[in-house]
Amino acid sequence: MNQVNTQISKLTSNPIGSIAGAYAGYYVAKNLVKSQQMWMTIAISVVGAIVGAGVQSKMGAKKGMPSATTITAPAK
């Protein structure tokens, strides 16, 4: 259950990557796989959204970049 919560957190905190990944997954499902079943298109789009959010979270996790916790943390 912890892994599911981690993935949901990544999806909600990286909306641009999620949307871009879902669109890329939809494009792959329709043009490369040429799926006719709606469930396959949705499944590939969801996987694309998860991958897109993961990629965006890795891009933003560079050392020294500010995050919400470092901005709102009280100064010591």
C-alpha positions, 0 to 999 in steps of 0.5 A: 500500500505504501508503493501505491501512495508513493505513486499517487503522490508523484502523480498529484505533485507532478501534473505536467509530467502526468498529463504529458505522459498520458498523452504520449501513452494515448498516442502510442496506443492509437498510432503505434499499437493501433489498439481497438479496445478502449481498456487497452488504450486507457491502460497504456495511457495510465502507464504513460502518466505514471512514467511521465510523473516519474520522469518529471520528479527525477528531473526536478530532484536535482541537488540544490533545487528548492522544493516546497519543504525547503521553501516553507521550512523555518530558518534555523 
